[in-house]
């Protein structure tokens, strides 16, 4: 059985909200705000949220958040 294309990168561990905040150089509350707004999709694991690294990288490329100190 073939895996769907979205699950092909399962070998890379999911990121925590703290990991995402550090990568994007934003506050933890901003990560949760982006998730609530639907701008940054997350996977719920019990009571916690985890983020696909490729999705976070794509978000940073498209929205210009990472590396832009003026956007916090």
FENJO-V464974 format. One record per residue. N is the residue number from 1. RES is the residue in one letter. OMEGA is omega in whole degrees, 0 to 359 (NA if undefined). Layout:
# FENJO-V464974
[[N;RES;OMEGA] [N;RES;OMEGA]]
This chain:
# FENJO-V464974
[[1;X;180] [2;X;178] [3;X;176] [4;X;183] [5;X;182] [6;X;183] [7;X;184] [8;X;182] [9;X;184] [10;X;182] [11;X;178] [12;X;183] [13;X;176] [14;X;179] [15;X;173] [16;X;176] [17;X;178] [18;X;177] [19;X;181] [20;X;180] [21;X;180] [22;X;181] [23;X;182] [24;X;183] [25;X;176] [26;X;179] [27;X;177] [28;X;179] [29;X;177] [30;X;177] [31;X;180] [32;X;177] [33;X;178] [34;X;177] [35;X;180] [36;X;181] [37;X;182] [38;X;180] [39;X;183] [40;X;183] [41;X;180] [42;X;176] [43;X;178] [44;X;177] [45;X;187] [46;X;180] [47;X;185] [48;X;174] [49;X;176] [50;X;187] [51;X;176] [52;X;181] [53;X;180] [54;X;178] [55;X;179] [56;X;179] [57;X;177] [58;X;177] [59;X;181] [60;X;180] [61;X;185] [62;X;184] [63;X;178] [64;X;181] [65;X;184] [66;X;176] [67;X;180] [68;X;184] [69;X;179] [70;X;181] [71;X;178] [72;X;NA]]
